């Protein structure tokens, strides 16, 4: 998914006294955030003296999974899903909210769910920009393999019906297992972007990620470096197509895709341009720290405690660049934790549930060696994406929604500007897009929770910003 949210598994504690619990019948929605974001929807119904229910996972195109059990005792809720070896344990914090933990496969992730009285209406919101056939251009579903034939890619290639060869670009998805349209909550951002660009006279290739749709392979143990190889395979395929101008192939990367594009372009000098959309160029350690800080702040943790946690977290994540294994990591993790704890006032320690070996209710070792053991996360935190960008010599457009709460516009566009200027790349344009979120929707707050309820998939301002830049800088050669 394009949702660059990489929250570490914190357990947020919450209590609420209520002698007469209200009914939980209805729809409750939240999202798991740990490396990728997965929206969870519980549908609870009265059953005898208790409740039964089903679970939906819109991002995974799963609907109506029967829940094994739903138990409400006072304000404590326990939901079990045996087929997935998963539990949700939570406490009602107000009439519309449960705050708790999703437990699965040894991992524990924070999950806050809210009652969605208008959830049915929200899921039925029309997406007016989603293209539907017949198209005014050619649209081909294609399959091709990488060089060693280990992965077969399923993709859609769109190009104008007349003319050519065409300026062509590969769309690169964000984090998580994404289909070629980068589908999220009924929105299909890549389908909308491809439709817009193809109508303007460009050719576009959008591709299913590993293990999704028509693409083989698996996401297990894969990192951004592996996904960069997948993009390179797509570029190689485009060079076999007669419709493609081989000297005008570019990359459009969203979220994690926005740091993968420079990885590919720095190694392949035939890439003519890259477009970075919400690229987390500050690097994984900072992005992860800021997102965790925001999560804690939304959970009601004081600003002083949030800032203290961020100071700890960034230092711990820096170890991922140097610790050769979990044993050495854990030795240093405890040293940093103990030194940090001695400097904190009691108010901060109480707010963050700090003990001799825990913070936010989670054992300090399980937090950090758990993340360290995820190859994708370890690479994302340790890799210097800015160094890849510094090697890019082609034209660059960088855009970011001004209300992006997942990848802050000011900080990340600032890094991109600094890196390219220092590297001597004069052919770049950096554009913050006021009032848009991480998906480039016109938003109110920019929070992820808004995405589903906004009918617009991509704001015309964003589409025109990309299209006008391509027309001026690539098609017509203005630098």
BABADO-480642 format. One record per residue (C-alpha): residue in one letter; x, y, z; residue number from 0. Coordinates in nm, 2 decimals. Layout:
PT; a; X; Y; Z; NUM $
...
//
This chain:
PT; x; 0.00; 0.00; 0.00; 0 $
PT; x; 0.09; 0.36; -0.06; 1 $
PT; x; 0.03; 0.44; 0.30; 2 $
PT; x; 0.38; 0.49; 0.43; 3 $
PT; x; 0.29; 0.41; 0.79; 4 $
PT; x; 0.54; 0.21; 0.98; 5 $
PT; x; 0.43; 0.21; 1.34; 6 $
PT; x; 0.62; -0.01; 1.58; 7 $
PT; x; 0.42; -0.25; 1.79; 8 $
PT; x; 0.32; -0.04; 2.09; 9 $
PT; x; 0.05; -0.14; 2.33; 10 $
PT; x; -0.16; 0.16; 2.42; 11 $
PT; x; -0.33; 0.11; 2.76; 12 $
PT; x; -0.67; 0.24; 2.83; 13 $
PT; x; -0.93; 0.20; 3.10; 14 $
PT; x; -1.29; 0.32; 3.14; 15 $
PT; x; -1.54; 0.26; 3.42; 16 $
PT; x; -1.88; 0.18; 3.30; 17 $
PT; x; -2.12; -0.04; 3.49; 18 $
PT; x; -2.37; -0.06; 3.21; 19 $
PT; x; -2.19; -0.12; 2.88; 20 $
PT; x; -2.37; -0.01; 2.57; 21 $
PT; x; -2.44; -0.24; 2.28; 22 $
PT; x; -2.15; -0.29; 2.03; 23 $
PT; x; -2.38; -0.40; 1.75; 24 $
PT; x; -2.28; -0.23; 1.43; 25 $
PT; x; -1.97; -0.17; 1.23; 26 $
PT; x; -1.64; -0.07; 1.38; 27 $
PT; x; -1.34; 0.04; 1.18; 28 $
PT; x; -0.97; 0.09; 1.24; 29 $
PT; x; -0.63; 0.02; 1.09; 30 $
PT; x; -0.33; -0.19; 1.17; 31 $
PT; x; -0.01; 0.00; 1.11; 32 $
PT; x; 0.32; -0.18; 1.11; 33 $
PT; x; 0.53; -0.17; 0.79; 34 $
PT; x; 0.21; -0.16; 0.59; 35 $
PT; x; -0.13; -0.03; 0.68; 36 $
PT; x; -0.42; -0.27; 0.68; 37 $
PT; x; -0.78; -0.14; 0.75; 38 $
PT; x; -0.99; -0.37; 0.97; 39 $
PT; x; -1.37; -0.36; 0.98; 40 $
PT; x; -1.56; -0.55; 1.25; 41 $
PT; x; -1.93; -0.61; 1.19; 42 $
PT; x; -2.09; -0.71; 1.53; 43 $
PT; x; -2.45; -0.85; 1.57; 44 $
PT; x; -2.64; -0.96; 1.88; 45 $
PT; x; -2.64; -1.34; 1.93; 46 $
PT; x; -2.82; -1.48; 2.23; 47 $
PT; x; -2.67; -1.32; 2.54; 48 $
PT; x; -2.36; -1.20; 2.35; 49 $
PT; x; -2.24; -1.12; 2.00; 50 $
PT; x; -2.12; -1.28; 1.68; 51 $
PT; x; -1.97; -1.11; 1.38; 52 $
PT; x; -1.76; -1.09; 1.07; 53 $
PT; x; -1.44; -0.91; 0.97; 54 $
PT; x; -1.35; -0.73; 0.65; 55 $
PT; x; -1.01; -0.62; 0.53; 56 $
PT; x; -1.08; -0.38; 0.24; 57 $
PT; x; -0.71; -0.34; 0.15; 58 $
PT; x; -0.68; -0.71; 0.10; 59 $
PT; x; -1.01; -0.74; -0.08; 60 $
PT; x; -1.14; -0.97; 0.19; 61 $
PT; x; -1.50; -0.94; 0.32; 62 $
PT; x; -1.72; -1.13; 0.56; 63 $
PT; x; -1.47; -1.35; 0.74; 64 $
PT; x; -1.67; -1.52; 1.03; 65 $
PT; x; -1.53; -1.43; 1.37; 66 $
PT; x; -1.47; -1.73; 1.59; 67 $
PT; x; -1.58; -1.55; 1.90; 68 $
PT; x; -1.68; -1.21; 2.03; 69 $
PT; x; -1.67; -1.16; 2.40; 70 $
PT; x; -1.77; -0.84; 2.59; 71 $
PT; x; -1.72; -0.83; 2.96; 72 $
PT; x; -1.79; -0.49; 3.11; 73 $
PT; x; -1.58; -0.26; 2.89; 74 $
PT; x; -1.33; -0.53; 2.79; 75 $
PT; x; -1.37; -0.67; 2.44; 76 $
PT; x; -1.20; -0.99; 2.30; 77 $
PT; x; -1.24; -1.10; 1.94; 78 $
PT; x; -1.09; -1.42; 1.81; 79 $
PT; x; -1.02; -1.52; 1.45; 80 $
PT; x; -0.89; -1.88; 1.47; 81 $
PT; x; -0.81; -1.93; 1.10; 82 $
PT; x; -0.57; -1.64; 1.12; 83 $
PT; x; -0.44; -1.73; 1.47; 84 $
PT; x; -0.54; -1.38; 1.57; 85 $
PT; x; -0.70; -1.20; 1.86; 86 $
PT; x; -0.81; -0.85; 1.93; 87 $
PT; x; -0.81; -0.74; 2.29; 88 $
PT; x; -0.94; -0.39; 2.37; 89 $
PT; x; -1.10; -0.16; 2.63; 90 $
PT; x; -1.39; 0.07; 2.55; 91 $
PT; x; -1.25; 0.43; 2.60; 92 $
PT; x; -1.58; 0.60; 2.51; 93 $
PT; x; -1.91; 0.52; 2.35; 94 $
PT; x; -1.76; 0.51; 2.00; 95 $
PT; x; -1.41; 0.38; 2.06; 96 $
PT; x; -1.22; 0.07; 2.16; 97 $
PT; x; -0.85; 0.10; 2.22; 98 $
PT; x; -0.64; -0.22; 2.22; 99 $
PT; x; -0.40; -0.46; 2.06; 100 $
PT; x; -0.42; -0.70; 1.77; 101 $
PT; x; -0.22; -1.02; 1.85; 102 $
PT; x; -0.11; -1.24; 1.57; 103 $
PT; x; 0.18; -1.47; 1.50; 104 $
PT; x; 0.37; -1.35; 1.81; 105 $
PT; x; 0.33; -0.98; 1.71; 106 $
PT; x; 0.12; -0.73; 1.89; 107 $
PT; x; 0.00; -0.42; 1.71; 108 $
PT; x; -0.20; -0.12; 1.84; 109 $
PT; x; -0.55; -0.11; 1.70; 110 $
PT; x; -0.81; 0.15; 1.77; 111 $
PT; x; -1.16; 0.09; 1.62; 112 $
PT; x; -1.44; 0.34; 1.61; 113 $
PT; x; -1.81; 0.28; 1.56; 114 $
PT; x; -1.90; 0.38; 1.20; 115 $
PT; x; -2.27; 0.46; 1.21; 116 $
PT; x; -2.25; 0.57; 0.85; 117 $
PT; x; -2.01; 0.30; 0.74; 118 $
PT; x; -2.24; 0.16; 0.48; 119 $
PT; x; -2.28; 0.50; 0.32; 120 $
PT; x; -1.90; 0.55; 0.33; 121 $
PT; x; -1.83; 0.22; 0.15; 122 $
PT; x; -2.08; 0.31; -0.12; 123 $
PT; x; -1.93; 0.65; -0.20; 124 $
PT; x; -1.88; 0.67; -0.57; 125 $
PT; x; -1.53; 0.72; -0.71; 126 $
PT; x; -1.62; 0.93; -1.01; 127 $
PT; x; -1.26; 0.95; -1.14; 128 $
PT; x; -1.22; 0.57; -1.18; 129 $
PT; x; -1.19; 0.51; -1.55; 130 $
PT; x; -1.43; 0.26; -1.71; 131 $
PT; x; -1.43; 0.12; -2.07; 132 $
PT; x; -1.46; 0.19; -2.35; 133 $
PT; x; -1.13; 0.38; -2.34; 134 $
PT; x; -1.02; 0.64; -2.59; 135 $
PT; x; -0.68; 0.48; -2.60; 136 $
PT; x; -0.53; 0.13; -2.62; 137 $
PT; x; -0.52; -0.07; -2.30; 138 $
PT; x; -0.34; -0.40; -2.29; 139 $
PT; x; -0.30; -0.65; -2.01; 140 $
PT; x; 0.05; -0.79; -2.05; 141 $
PT; x; 0.27; -1.05; -1.88; 142 $
PT; x; 0.66; -1.05; -1.89; 143 $
PT; x; 0.94; -1.19; -1.68; 144 $
PT; x; 1.25; -1.06; -1.52; 145 $
PT; x; 1.60; -1.15; -1.66; 146 $
PT; x; 1.64; -1.48; -1.47; 147 $
PT; x; 1.27; -1.58; -1.52; 148 $
PT; x; 1.22; -1.60; -1.14; 149 $
PT; x; 0.92; -1.37; -1.14; 150 $
PT; x; 0.65; -1.32; -1.39; 151 $
PT; x; 0.48; -0.97; -1.39; 152 $
PT; x; 0.12; -0.89; -1.47; 153 $
PT; x; 0.06; -0.54; -1.58; 154 $
PT; x; -0.15; -0.30; -1.78; 155 $
PT; x; 0.01; -0.10; -2.06; 156 $
PT; x; -0.19; 0.20; -2.19; 157 $
PT; x; -0.09; 0.41; -2.49; 158 $
PT; x; -0.26; 0.65; -2.75; 159 $
PT; x; -0.43; 0.50; -3.05; 160 $
PT; x; -0.24; 0.71; -3.29; 161 $
PT; x; 0.12; 0.84; -3.31; 162 $
PT; x; 0.42; 0.72; -3.13; 163 $
PT; x; 0.66; 0.62; -3.02; 164 $
PT; x; 0.55; 0.77; -2.69; 165 $
PT; x; 0.71; 0.91; -2.38; 166 $
PT; x; 0.65; 0.63; -2.14; 167 $
PT; x; 0.66; 0.58; -1.76; 168 $
PT; x; 0.64; 0.30; -1.51; 169 $
PT; x; 0.42; 0.36; -1.20; 170 $
PT; x; 0.58; 0.24; -0.88; 171 $
PT; x; 0.35; 0.15; -0.58; 172 $
PT; x; 0.39; 0.23; -0.22; 173 $
PT; x; 0.46; 0.00; 0.07; 174 $
PT; x; 0.28; -0.33; 0.11; 175 $
PT; x; 0.13; -0.57; -0.14; 176 $
PT; x; -0.04; -0.35; -0.40; 177 $
PT; x; -0.22; -0.43; -0.72; 178 $
PT; x; -0.15; -0.24; -1.04; 179 $
PT; x; -0.41; 0.02; -0.97; 180 $
PT; x; -0.27; 0.08; -0.62; 181 $
PT; x; -0.63; 0.01; -0.49; 182 $
PT; x; -0.72; 0.15; -0.15; 183 $
PT; x; -1.07; 0.17; 0.00; 184 $
PT; x; -1.23; 0.17; -0.34; 185 $
PT; x; -0.99; 0.43; -0.49; 186 $
PT; x; -0.77; 0.33; -0.78; 187 $
PT; x; -0.50; 0.61; -0.79; 188 $
PT; x; -0.28; 0.45; -1.05; 189 $
PT; x; -0.57; 0.38; -1.28; 190 $
PT; x; -0.68; 0.74; -1.25; 191 $
PT; x; -0.33; 0.87; -1.31; 192 $
PT; x; -0.27; 0.63; -1.61; 193 $
PT; x; -0.60; 0.74; -1.76; 194 $
PT; x; -0.51; 1.11; -1.73; 195 $
PT; x; -0.16; 1.07; -1.87; 196 $
PT; x; -0.26; 0.84; -2.16; 197 $
PT; x; -0.53; 1.09; -2.27; 198 $
PT; x; -0.25; 1.35; -2.27; 199 $
PT; x; -0.05; 1.15; -2.52; 200 $
PT; x; 0.18; 0.95; -2.29; 201 $
PT; x; 0.22; 0.57; -2.25; 202 $
PT; x; 0.20; 0.42; -1.90; 203 $
PT; x; 0.28; 0.08; -1.75; 204 $
PT; x; 0.13; -0.01; -1.41; 205 $
PT; x; 0.22; -0.34; -1.25; 206 $
PT; x; 0.10; -0.58; -0.98; 207 $
PT; x; 0.34; -0.62; -0.69; 208 $
PT; x; 0.50; -0.95; -0.61; 209 $
PT; x; 0.24; -1.21; -0.51; 210 $
PT; x; -0.05; -0.99; -0.61; 211 $
PT; x; -0.28; -1.03; -0.91; 212 $
PT; x; -0.10; -1.18; -1.21; 213 $
PT; x; 0.25; -1.13; -1.06; 214 $
PT; x; 0.43; -1.43; -0.91; 215 $
PT; x; 0.68; -1.43; -0.63; 216 $
PT; x; 0.63; -1.33; -0.27; 217 $
PT; x; 0.68; -1.02; -0.05; 218 $
PT; x; 0.84; -1.24; 0.22; 219 $
PT; x; 1.19; -1.11; 0.30; 220 $
PT; x; 1.19; -0.87; 0.01; 221 $
PT; x; 1.32; -0.52; 0.06; 222 $
PT; x; 1.31; -0.19; -0.14; 223 $
PT; x; 1.62; -0.31; -0.32; 224 $
PT; x; 1.43; -0.61; -0.45; 225 $
PT; x; 1.14; -0.39; -0.56; 226 $
PT; x; 1.39; -0.17; -0.74; 227 $
PT; x; 1.50; -0.48; -0.94; 228 $
PT; x; 1.13; -0.54; -1.03; 229 $
PT; x; 1.11; -0.19; -1.16; 230 $
PT; x; 1.42; -0.25; -1.37; 231 $
PT; x; 1.26; -0.55; -1.52; 232 $
PT; x; 0.96; -0.34; -1.62; 233 $
PT; x; 1.19; -0.09; -1.78; 234 $
PT; x; 1.36; -0.37; -1.97; 235 $
PT; x; 1.02; -0.49; -2.09; 236 $
PT; x; 0.92; -0.14; -2.21; 237 $
PT; x; 1.24; -0.13; -2.42; 238 $
PT; x; 1.10; -0.42; -2.62; 239 $
PT; x; 0.78; -0.23; -2.72; 240 $
PT; x; 0.77; -0.05; -3.05; 241 $
PT; x; 0.52; 0.20; -2.90; 242 $
PT; x; 0.79; 0.33; -2.65; 243 $
PT; x; 1.04; 0.61; -2.71; 244 $
PT; x; 1.34; 0.44; -2.57; 245 $
PT; x; 1.51; 0.77; -2.49; 246 $
PT; x; 1.21; 0.90; -2.30; 247 $
PT; x; 1.13; 0.64; -2.03; 248 $
PT; x; 1.06; 0.77; -1.68; 249 $
PT; x; 0.95; 0.65; -1.34; 250 $
PT; x; 0.66; 0.77; -1.12; 251 $
PT; x; 0.70; 0.66; -0.76; 252 $
PT; x; 0.44; 0.70; -0.48; 253 $
PT; x; 0.54; 0.68; -0.11; 254 $
PT; x; 0.79; 0.40; -0.09; 255 $
PT; x; 0.79; 0.40; -0.47; 256 $
PT; x; 0.92; 0.76; -0.44; 257 $
PT; x; 1.25; 0.63; -0.29; 258 $
PT; x; 1.26; 0.33; -0.52; 259 $
PT; x; 1.26; 0.55; -0.83; 260 $
PT; x; 1.59; 0.72; -0.75; 261 $
PT; x; 1.74; 0.38; -0.67; 262 $
PT; x; 1.66; 0.26; -1.02; 263 $
PT; x; 1.75; 0.59; -1.19; 264 $
PT; x; 2.09; 0.62; -1.01; 265 $
PT; x; 2.19; 0.28; -1.15; 266 $
PT; x; 2.03; 0.31; -1.50; 267 $
PT; x; 2.13; 0.63; -1.67; 268 $
PT; x; 1.89; 0.56; -1.96; 269 $
PT; x; 1.60; 0.68; -1.73; 270 $
PT; x; 1.51; 1.02; -1.86; 271 $
PT; x; 1.30; 1.15; -1.57; 272 $
PT; x; 1.15; 1.06; -1.23; 273 $
PT; x; 0.84; 1.19; -1.05; 274 $
PT; x; 0.85; 1.15; -0.67; 275 $
PT; x; 0.51; 1.16; -0.51; 276 $
PT; x; 0.51; 1.17; -0.13; 277 $
PT; x; 0.86; 1.03; -0.12; 278 $
PT; x; 0.99; 0.96; 0.24; 279 $
PT; x; 1.34; 1.10; 0.16; 280 $
PT; x; 1.42; 1.18; 0.53; 281 $
PT; x; 1.48; 0.81; 0.57; 282 $
PT; x; 1.31; 0.53; 0.75; 283 $
PT; x; 1.43; 0.61; 1.10; 284 $
PT; x; 1.30; 0.96; 1.10; 285 $
PT; x; 0.97; 0.87; 0.92; 286 $
PT; x; 0.91; 0.58; 1.16; 287 $
PT; x; 0.98; 0.81; 1.46; 288 $
PT; x; 0.76; 1.09; 1.35; 289 $
PT; x; 0.47; 0.85; 1.27; 290 $
PT; x; 0.50; 0.68; 1.61; 291 $
PT; x; 0.50; 1.02; 1.77; 292 $
PT; x; 0.19; 1.12; 1.59; 293 $
PT; x; 0.02; 0.79; 1.70; 294 $
PT; x; 0.11; 0.85; 2.06; 295 $
PT; x; -0.01; 1.21; 2.05; 296 $
PT; x; -0.35; 1.10; 1.90; 297 $
PT; x; -0.37; 0.85; 2.18; 298 $
PT; x; -0.36; 1.13; 2.44; 299 $
PT; x; 0.00; 1.11; 2.55; 300 $
PT; x; 0.14; 1.44; 2.66; 301 $
PT; x; 0.36; 1.63; 2.42; 302 $
PT; x; 0.65; 1.62; 2.66; 303 $
PT; x; 0.62; 1.24; 2.68; 304 $
PT; x; 0.58; 1.21; 2.31; 305 $
PT; x; 0.90; 1.41; 2.25; 306 $
PT; x; 1.09; 1.20; 2.51; 307 $
PT; x; 0.98; 0.88; 2.34; 308 $
PT; x; 1.09; 1.01; 2.00; 309 $
PT; x; 1.43; 1.09; 2.14; 310 $
PT; x; 1.46; 0.73; 2.26; 311 $
PT; x; 1.32; 0.58; 1.95; 312 $
PT; x; 1.54; 0.75; 1.70; 313 $
PT; x; 1.85; 0.65; 1.89; 314 $
PT; x; 1.74; 0.29; 1.91; 315 $
PT; x; 1.67; 0.28; 1.53; 316 $
PT; x; 2.01; 0.41; 1.45; 317 $
PT; x; 2.15; 0.08; 1.58; 318 $
PT; x; 2.00; -0.09; 1.28; 319 $
PT; x; 2.28; 0.05; 1.07; 320 $
PT; x; 2.55; -0.09; 1.29; 321 $
PT; x; 2.43; -0.39; 1.49; 322 $
PT; x; 2.55; -0.71; 1.31; 323 $
PT; x; 2.29; -0.93; 1.48; 324 $
PT; x; 2.01; -0.93; 1.74; 325 $
PT; x; 2.24; -1.02; 2.03; 326 $
PT; x; 2.46; -0.71; 1.97; 327 $
PT; x; 2.14; -0.50; 1.90; 328 $
PT; x; 1.98; -0.60; 2.23; 329 $
PT; x; 2.30; -0.52; 2.43; 330 $
PT; x; 2.30; -0.17; 2.29; 331 $
PT; x; 1.92; -0.13; 2.31; 332 $
PT; x; 1.93; -0.17; 2.68; 333 $
PT; x; 2.22; 0.06; 2.73; 334 $
PT; x; 2.04; 0.34; 2.54; 335 $
PT; x; 1.72; 0.27; 2.72; 336 $
PT; x; 1.87; 0.28; 3.06; 337 $
PT; x; 2.06; 0.60; 2.99; 338 $
PT; x; 1.75; 0.76; 2.85; 339 $
PT; x; 1.53; 0.65; 3.15; 340 $
PT; x; 1.76; 0.81; 3.40; 341 $
PT; x; 1.71; 1.15; 3.24; 342 $
PT; x; 1.33; 1.14; 3.23; 343 $
PT; x; 1.10; 1.30; 3.50; 344 $
PT; x; 0.85; 1.08; 3.67; 345 $
PT; x; 0.57; 1.24; 3.48; 346 $
PT; x; 0.71; 1.12; 3.15; 347 $
PT; x; 0.79; 0.77; 3.28; 348 $
PT; x; 0.44; 0.73; 3.41; 349 $
PT; x; 0.28; 0.86; 3.09; 350 $
PT; x; 0.49; 0.62; 2.88; 351 $
PT; x; 0.44; 0.32; 3.12; 352 $
PT; x; 0.81; 0.29; 3.16; 353 $
PT; x; 0.95; 0.02; 3.39; 354 $
PT; x; 1.30; -0.14; 3.41; 355 $
PT; x; 1.25; -0.30; 3.07; 356 $
PT; x; 0.93; -0.17; 2.92; 357 $
PT; x; 0.79; 0.14; 2.75; 358 $
PT; x; 0.43; 0.19; 2.64; 359 $
PT; x; 0.36; -0.15; 2.80; 360 $
PT; x; 0.60; -0.34; 2.56; 361 $
PT; x; 0.92; -0.51; 2.64; 362 $
PT; x; 1.21; -0.30; 2.50; 363 $
PT; x; 1.37; -0.61; 2.35; 364 $
PT; x; 1.06; -0.74; 2.17; 365 $
PT; x; 1.00; -0.39; 2.02; 366 $
PT; x; 1.34; -0.35; 1.86; 367 $
PT; x; 1.46; -0.70; 1.78; 368 $
PT; x; 1.11; -0.77; 1.64; 369 $
PT; x; 1.15; -0.49; 1.39; 370 $
PT; x; 1.52; -0.57; 1.33; 371 $
PT; x; 1.42; -0.92; 1.22; 372 $
PT; x; 1.19; -0.79; 0.95; 373 $
PT; x; 1.42; -0.75; 0.64; 374 $
PT; x; 1.20; -0.49; 0.48; 375 $
PT; x; 1.19; -0.28; 0.79; 376 $
PT; x; 1.56; -0.31; 0.87; 377 $
PT; x; 1.65; -0.21; 0.51; 378 $
PT; x; 1.40; 0.08; 0.52; 379 $
PT; x; 1.54; 0.22; 0.84; 380 $
PT; x; 1.91; 0.16; 0.76; 381 $
PT; x; 1.93; 0.25; 0.39; 382 $
PT; x; 2.04; 0.60; 0.29; 383 $
PT; x; 1.78; 0.69; 0.02; 384 $
PT; x; 1.91; 1.04; -0.01; 385 $
PT; x; 2.25; 0.90; -0.13; 386 $
PT; x; 2.06; 0.73; -0.42; 387 $
PT; x; 1.89; 1.06; -0.51; 388 $
PT; x; 2.23; 1.24; -0.51; 389 $
PT; x; 2.34; 1.02; -0.79; 390 $
PT; x; 2.04; 1.09; -1.01; 391 $
PT; x; 2.13; 1.30; -1.31; 392 $
PT; x; 1.79; 1.30; -1.49; 393 $
PT; x; 1.50; 1.55; -1.46; 394 $
PT; x; 1.31; 1.53; -1.13; 395 $
PT; x; 0.96; 1.64; -1.02; 396 $
PT; x; 0.89; 1.61; -0.65; 397 $
PT; x; 0.54; 1.67; -0.52; 398 $
PT; x; 0.39; 1.63; -0.17; 399 $
PT; x; 0.05; 1.70; -0.03; 400 $
PT; x; 0.06; 1.99; 0.22; 401 $
PT; x; -0.17; 1.80; 0.45; 402 $
PT; x; 0.02; 1.47; 0.42; 403 $
PT; x; 0.03; 1.32; 0.77; 404 $
PT; x; 0.23; 1.01; 0.66; 405 $
PT; x; 0.52; 1.18; 0.48; 406 $
PT; x; 0.56; 1.54; 0.59; 407 $
PT; x; 0.58; 1.78; 0.29; 408 $
PT; x; 0.80; 2.05; 0.43; 409 $
PT; x; 1.07; 1.82; 0.57; 410 $
PT; x; 1.08; 1.56; 0.29; 411 $
PT; x; 1.07; 1.81; 0.00; 412 $
PT; x; 1.33; 2.01; 0.19; 413 $
PT; x; 1.56; 1.71; 0.18; 414 $
PT; x; 1.50; 1.65; -0.19; 415 $
PT; x; 1.58; 2.02; -0.26; 416 $
PT; x; 1.90; 2.01; -0.06; 417 $
PT; x; 2.02; 1.68; -0.20; 418 $
PT; x; 1.96; 1.77; -0.56; 419 $
PT; x; 2.10; 2.12; -0.53; 420 $
PT; x; 2.42; 1.99; -0.35; 421 $
PT; x; 2.46; 1.72; -0.62; 422 $
PT; x; 2.45; 1.99; -0.89; 423 $
PT; x; 2.13; 1.86; -1.06; 424 $
PT; x; 1.97; 2.17; -1.21; 425 $
PT; x; 1.68; 2.00; -1.37; 426 $
PT; x; 1.44; 1.96; -1.08; 427 $
PT; x; 1.11; 2.10; -0.97; 428 $
PT; x; 0.97; 2.08; -0.62; 429 $
PT; x; 0.60; 2.15; -0.56; 430 $
PT; x; 0.41; 2.14; -0.23; 431 $
PT; x; 0.04; 2.10; -0.30; 432 $
PT; x; -0.16; 2.29; -0.05; 433 $
PT; x; -0.47; 2.12; 0.10; 434 $
PT; x; -0.39; 1.77; -0.04; 435 $
PT; x; -0.31; 1.45; 0.16; 436 $
PT; x; -0.08; 1.16; 0.10; 437 $
PT; x; -0.30; 1.02; -0.18; 438 $
PT; x; -0.32; 1.38; -0.33; 439 $
PT; x; -0.69; 1.40; -0.24; 440 $
PT; x; -0.84; 1.74; -0.14; 441 $
PT; x; -0.85; 1.69; 0.24; 442 $
PT; x; -0.95; 1.86; 0.56; 443 $
PT; x; -0.71; 1.71; 0.81; 444 $
PT; x; -0.49; 1.48; 0.60; 445 $
PT; x; -0.55; 1.19; 0.83; 446 $
PT; x; -0.57; 0.84; 0.69; 447 $
PT; x; -0.92; 0.81; 0.83; 448 $
PT; x; -1.04; 1.06; 0.58; 449 $
PT; x; -0.93; 0.86; 0.27; 450 $
PT; x; -1.24; 0.64; 0.24; 451 $
PT; x; -1.49; 0.92; 0.28; 452 $
PT; x; -1.35; 1.15; 0.01; 453 $
PT; x; -1.51; 1.07; -0.33; 454 $
PT; x; -1.21; 1.23; -0.52; 455 $
PT; x; -0.93; 0.99; -0.59; 456 $
PT; x; -0.66; 1.24; -0.71; 457 $
PT; x; -0.72; 1.62; -0.70; 458 $
PT; x; -0.72; 1.79; -1.05; 459 $
PT; x; -0.45; 2.02; -0.91; 460 $
PT; x; -0.22; 1.72; -0.86; 461 $
PT; x; -0.29; 1.57; -1.20; 462 $
PT; x; -0.24; 1.90; -1.38; 463 $
PT; x; 0.09; 1.96; -1.19; 464 $
PT; x; 0.22; 1.63; -1.31; 465 $
PT; x; 0.08; 1.67; -1.66; 466 $
PT; x; 0.20; 2.03; -1.71; 467 $
PT; x; 0.55; 1.94; -1.59; 468 $
PT; x; 0.57; 1.65; -1.83; 469 $
PT; x; 0.45; 1.87; -2.12; 470 $
PT; x; 0.69; 2.15; -2.04; 471 $
PT; x; 1.00; 1.97; -1.92; 472 $
PT; x; 0.99; 1.63; -2.10; 473 $
PT; x; 0.78; 1.66; -2.41; 474 $
PT; x; 0.90; 2.01; -2.50; 475 $
PT; x; 1.24; 1.98; -2.35; 476 $
PT; x; 1.22; 2.29; -2.12; 477 $
PT; x; 1.48; 2.28; -1.84; 478 $
//
